[in-house]
Amino acid sequence: MNHLKNKVQLIGNLGMNPEIINLDSGKKIAKMSIATNENYKNQKGETVKETQWHNVTAWAKQADIIEKYLTKGNEVCIEGKLSNRSYTDKDGVKRYTTEIVCNEVLMLGAKK
């Protein structure tokens, strides 16, 4: 393992319709939230379903594909990298967020 990489692959469902942002520069951004589920048994032997939500951002060509084909509930496989950033909210509070910058999206499930 000479070259370790920042790489993420997720299979999940869109929690909402993607938000599409057209920048003044002509670039397009798609923002979406993907849910992944994990099932496990607790100490009482009961099955517990835990949902994790992941924020995903896609640019350019991937944003075009997402805008054209994806809607809330679609099952997708995405590949990208983790990105950490900070910003100042409208109240002047510095916030931190982790998101997945998507470089590939694959639509799964039945065609609607």
Backbone as CSV, one residue per row, in Angstrom:
resi,resn,N_x,N_y,N_z,CA_x,CA_y,CA_z,C_x,C_y,C_z
1,MET,0.835,-1.191,0.000,0.000,0.000,0.000,0.869,1.239,0.000
2,ASN,1.490,1.502,-1.106,2.340,2.678,-1.196,1.551,3.974,-1.267
3,HIS,0.344,3.911,-1.848,-0.437,5.127,-2.030,-1.813,4.957,-1.408
4,LEU,-1.967,5.391,-0.180,-3.270,5.358,0.464,-4.100,6.500,-0.092
5,LYS,-5.390,6.261,-0.277,-6.243,7.258,-0.906,-7.443,7.567,-0.048
6,ASN,-7.972,8.753,-0.252,-9.209,9.203,0.359,-10.320,8.792,-0.593
7,LYS,-10.957,7.642,-0.322,-11.965,7.111,-1.233,-13.150,6.581,-0.436
8,VAL,-14.356,6.920,-0.902,-15.586,6.500,-0.248,-16.515,5.904,-1.291
9,GLN,-17.144,4.779,-0.958,-18.191,4.197,-1.793,-19.399,3.949,-0.895
10,LEU,-20.568,4.394,-1.347,-21.800,4.206,-0.589,-22.902,3.709,-1.506
11,ILE,-23.743,2.858,-0.962,-24.992,2.490,-1.621,-26.094,2.881,-0.655
12,GLY,-27.016,3.698,-1.140,-28.101,4.150,-0.281,-29.218,4.757,-1.104
13,ASN,-30.148,5.395,-0.388,-31.304,6.011,-1.028,-31.301,7.514,-0.793
14,LEU,-31.721,8.262,-1.828,-31.813,9.707,-1.704,-32.941,10.065,-0.748
15,GLY,-32.641,10.935,0.197,-33.629,11.355,1.189,-34.482,12.515,0.725
16,MET,-34.070,13.168,-0.346,-34.816,14.295,-0.904,-34.396,14.455,-2.357
17,ASN,-35.161,15.244,-3.100,-34.744,15.551,-4.457,-33.434,16.334,-4.397
18,PRO,-32.517,16.089,-5.314,-31.254,16.830,-5.301,-31.496,18.336,-5.471
19,GLU,-30.686,19.106,-4.782,-30.709,20.570,-4.926,-29.672,20.922,-5.988
20,ILE,-30.101,21.609,-7.030,-29.205,21.978,-8.124,-28.915,23.471,-8.033
21,ILE,-27.621,23.807,-8.074,-27.185,25.208,-7.990,-26.398,25.524,-9.251
22,ASN,-26.817,26.561,-9.960,-26.093,27.036,-11.140,-25.290,28.266,-10.740
23,LEU,-23.977,28.174,-10.821,-23.103,29.278,-10.442,-22.974,30.288,-11.576
24,ASP,-22.604,31.506,-11.239,-22.404,32.559,-12.247,-21.342,32.165,-13.268
25,SER,-20.404,31.328,-12.842,-19.319,30.902,-13.727,-19.797,29.902,-14.785
26,GLY,-21.049,29.440,-14.661,-21.570,28.443,-15.587,-21.461,27.026,-15.049
27,LYS,-20.757,26.853,-13.933,-20.628,25.524,-13.336,-21.909,25.165,-12.592
28,LYS,-22.148,23.868,-12.484,-23.343,23.358,-11.813,-22.922,22.482,-10.636
29,ILE,-23.674,22.600,-9.535,-23.445,21.785,-8.346,-24.752,21.075,-8.010
30,ALA,-24.656,19.795,-7.652,-25.805,19.050,-7.136,-25.507,18.678,-5.688
31,LYS,-26.443,18.993,-4.801,-26.304,18.617,-3.396,-27.441,17.670,-3.066
32,MET,-27.094,16.589,-2.376,-28.111,15.620,-2.004,-27.724,14.934,-0.705
33,SER,-28.691,14.257,-0.126,-28.480,13.532,1.110,-28.823,12.065,0.860
34,ILE,-27.914,11.171,1.230,-28.098,9.739,1.004,-28.172,9.022,2.352
35,ALA,-29.157,8.141,2.477,-29.330,7.351,3.699,-28.784,5.940,3.477
36,THR,-28.005,5.476,4.444,-27.563,4.083,4.458,-28.094,3.446,5.736
37,ASN,-28.423,2.170,5.662,-28.990,1.466,6.812,-28.079,0.332,7.254
38,GLU,-28.060,0.119,8.554,-27.302,-0.983,9.137,-28.199,-1.680,10.152
39,ASN,-28.278,-2.988,10.072,-29.058,-3.775,11.020,-28.116,-4.552,11.924
40,TYR,-28.457,-4.590,13.216,-27.684,-5.384,14.167,-28.595,-5.822,15.308
41,LYS,-28.140,-6.774,16.075,-28.913,-7.251,17.225,-28.332,-6.633,18.491
42,ASN,-29.218,-6.102,19.330,-28.769,-5.521,20.594,-28.589,-6.630,21.640
43,GLN,-28.294,-6.256,22.878,-28.025,-7.237,23.936,-29.239,-8.101,24.256
44,LYS,-30.448,-7.592,23.959,-31.675,-8.346,24.212,-32.023,-9.275,23.049
45,GLY,-31.201,-9.245,21.978,-31.460,-10.083,20.819,-32.433,-9.461,19.828
46,GLU,-32.829,-8.217,20.063,-33.751,-7.522,19.171,-32.981,-6.924,18.000
47,THR,-33.589,-6.971,16.829,-32.962,-6.376,15.653,-33.171,-4.872,15.687
48,VAL,-32.085,-4.148,15.531,-32.120,-2.683,15.526,-31.680,-2.198,14.156
49,LYS,-32.447,-1.276,13.587,-32.107,-0.691,12.286,-31.617,0.734,12.541
50,GLU,-30.396,0.998,12.111,-29.797,2.321,12.316,-29.553,2.972,10.961
51,THR,-30.034,4.197,10.807,-29.867,4.933,9.560,-28.828,6.024,9.737
52,GLN,-27.896,6.104,8.802,-26.889,7.164,8.765,-27.185,8.049,7.557
53,TRP,-27.055,9.350,7.717,-27.273,10.291,6.612,-25.940,10.870,6.179
54,HIS,-25.724,10.952,4.868,-24.471,11.420,4.300,-24.764,12.568,3.326
55,ASN,-24.091,13.677,3.509,-24.218,14.811,2.585,-23.266,14.595,1.418
56,VAL,-23.801,14.768,0.211,-23.028,14.527,-1.005,-23.110,15.748,-1.903
57,THR,-21.975,16.139,-2.467,-21.904,17.233,-3.426,-21.272,16.712,-4.704
58,ALA,-21.877,17.064,-5.841,-21.340,16.648,-7.138,-21.231,17.871,-8.032
59,TRP,-20.240,17.881,-8.893,-19.973,19.013,-9.777,-20.109,18.594,-11.237
60,ALA,-20.278,19.587,-12.089,-20.173,19.470,-13.546,-20.991,18.307,-14.115
61,LYS,-20.306,17.377,-14.794,-20.974,16.278,-15.489,-21.814,15.424,-14.540
62,GLN,-21.275,15.118,-13.367,-22.028,14.320,-12.398,-23.276,15.063,-11.934
63,ALA,-23.167,16.371,-11.762,-24.327,17.180,-11.376,-25.391,17.153,-12.470
64,ASP,-24.974,17.171,-13.724,-25.923,17.077,-14.847,-26.683,15.756,-14.811
65,ILE,-25.969,14.662,-14.585,-26.594,13.337,-14.525,-27.575,13.269,-13.362
66,ILE,-27.160,13.760,-12.222,-28.011,13.743,-11.026,-29.270,14.566,-11.260
67,GLU,-29.118,15.748,-11.847,-30.270,16.610,-12.111,-31.269,15.929,-13.042
68,LYS,-30.758,15.259,-14.047,-31.609,14.668,-15.083,-32.321,13.392,-14.623
69,TYR,-31.661,12.568,-13.807,-32.176,11.231,-13.552,-32.585,10.905,-12.120
70,LEU,-32.112,11.644,-11.126,-32.338,11.222,-9.744,-33.410,12.040,-9.033
71,THR,-34.219,11.328,-8.241,-35.230,11.959,-7.399,-35.253,11.263,-6.048
72,LYS,-35.966,11.850,-5.121,-36.098,11.303,-3.773,-36.472,9.824,-3.838
73,GLY,-35.789,9.019,-3.016,-36.080,7.599,-2.922,-35.247,6.713,-3.825
74,ASN,-34.634,7.283,-4.884,-33.807,6.472,-5.785,-32.663,5.818,-5.020
75,GLU,-32.381,4.559,-5.382,-31.216,3.871,-4.832,-30.027,4.149,-5.733
76,VAL,-28.921,4.583,-5.145,-27.733,4.931,-5.915,-26.486,4.375,-5.247
77,CYS,-25.460,4.214,-6.070,-24.121,3.907,-5.594,-23.275,5.115,-5.978
78,ILE,-22.613,5.710,-5.005,-21.752,6.851,-5.313,-20.329,6.539,-4.880
79,GLU,-19.397,7.143,-5.601,-17.986,7.029,-5.257,-17.426,8.427,-5.233
80,GLY,-16.578,8.685,-4.263,-15.990,10.011,-4.154,-14.957,10.049,-3.053
81,LYS,-14.789,11.241,-2.494,-13.813,11.413,-1.412,-14.440,12.242,-0.298
82,LEU,-13.939,12.049,0.922,-14.397,12.843,2.051,-13.759,14.222,1.992
83,SER,-14.556,15.218,2.305,-14.058,16.587,2.321,-14.550,17.269,3.588
84,ASN,-13.639,17.859,4.346,-13.976,18.611,5.554,-13.794,20.090,5.256
85,ARG,-14.758,20.894,5.671,-14.637,22.333,5.457,-15.351,23.073,6.569
86,SER,-15.048,24.340,6.671,-15.713,25.186,7.663,-16.332,26.377,6.953
87,TYR,-17.330,26.949,7.580,-17.988,28.136,7.049,-18.578,28.909,8.225
88,THR,-18.928,30.148,7.983,-19.556,30.972,9.001,-21.031,31.112,8.650
89,ASP,-21.903,30.746,9.599,-23.338,30.808,9.317,-23.846,32.244,9.409
90,LYS,-25.141,32.433,9.162,-25.717,33.775,9.110,-25.657,34.506,10.444
91,ASP,-25.476,33.756,11.556,-25.364,34.364,12.875,-23.917,34.621,13.278
92,GLY,-22.978,34.376,12.350,-21.571,34.621,12.626,-20.868,33.488,13.362
93,VAL,-21.515,32.334,13.481,-20.933,31.179,14.180,-20.186,30.315,13.175
94,LYS,-18.946,29.960,13.530,-18.157,29.105,12.647,-18.650,27.667,12.774
95,ARG,-18.971,27.060,11.643,-19.480,25.687,11.588,-18.518,24.811,10.790
96,TYR,-18.546,23.520,11.098,-17.712,22.550,10.397,-18.611,21.470,9.815
97,THR,-18.264,20.996,8.639,-19.058,19.952,8.003,-18.156,18.981,7.257
98,THR,-18.614,17.745,7.183,-17.947,16.720,6.390,-18.928,16.282,5.323
99,GLU,-18.472,16.238,4.092,-19.337,15.808,3.001,-18.546,14.903,2.064
100,ILE,-19.270,14.244,1.193,-18.643,13.407,0.183,-18.700,14.172,-1.129
101,VAL,-17.547,14.368,-1.747,-17.489,14.985,-3.067,-17.539,13.836,-4.062
102,CYS,-18.641,13.755,-4.785,-18.924,12.629,-5.675,-18.213,12.808,-7.017
103,ASN,-17.518,11.752,-7.453,-16.915,11.795,-8.785,-17.513,10.741,-9.705
104,GLU,-18.389,9.873,-9.149,-19.063,8.872,-9.978,-20.376,8.486,-9.312
105,VAL,-21.424,8.371,-10.118,-22.727,7.956,-9.601,-23.284,6.856,-10.496
106,LEU,-23.853,5.832,-9.848,-24.446,4.716,-10.570,-25.874,4.538,-10.040
107,MET,-26.830,4.566,-10.950,-28.227,4.404,-10.558,-28.537,2.926,-10.401
108,LEU,-29.139,2.564,-9.287,-29.485,1.172,-8.993,-31.007,1.031,-8.925
109,GLY,-31.464,-0.182,-8.770,-32.891,-0.414,-8.609,-33.638,-0.364,-9.924
110,ALA,-34.938,-0.538,-9.816,-35.794,-0.582,-11.010,-35.976,0.815,-11.595
111,LYS,-36.141,0.866,-12.906,-36.374,2.119,-13.596,-37.793,2.592,-13.318
112,LYS,-37.945,3.856,-12.974,-39.271,4.408,-12.661,-39.922,4.984,-13.884
